[in-house]
Amino acid sequence: MNIGQASKLSGVSAKMIRYYEQIGLIPQAVRSDAGYRHYSLPEVHSLRFIRRARDLGFSVEQISALLVLWRDRDRASADVKAMALSHAAGLKAKIAELQAMAQTLEHLADHCHGNHRPDCPILTDLAAPAAAAEQWSQAPNRAPRFGVGTPASSRHRAAKEALS
């Protein structure tokens, strides 16, 4: 089948199929005498696998490792499970950080009068130097501050505190 048909069957755009070939995630397609790519059903199945893994947020590097595991019938399922649990933990950490970021923005918006005056704690916070921002985030009754100069560990700690 041609790239358009493979794209329809797999749910992966032709542009992404060409990209996956270019980076070596999938092997180069067999070419016709006229230079057209041809794909088999097993290749389309691999593309579906890649599409599903991308839908679950796996990186290209992680997908490459998953493809190796998927093709290796002698692999231990524990290896796959460990990858999945590690990825899920990373997603949960990102969710917590995003929730804390939203809380910070809501807190700043609550303290912005939103009137004709130029005073705006949102802009003041965005313009604050990193040291001042870190100090500001440690003040009592303040939402956590995220961004440049804020260590990831403190962001995650603040995110967890914000959720409890």
Secondary structure, 3 states (H helix, E strand, C coil): CCHHHHHHHHCCCHHHHHHHHHHCCCCCCEECCCCCEECCHHHHHHHHHHHHHHHCCCCHHHHHHHHHHHHCCCCCHHHHHHHHHHHHHHHHHHHHHHHHHHHHHHHHHHCCCCCCCCCCHHHHHHHCCHHHHHHHHHCCCCCCCCCCCCCHHHHHHHHHHHHC
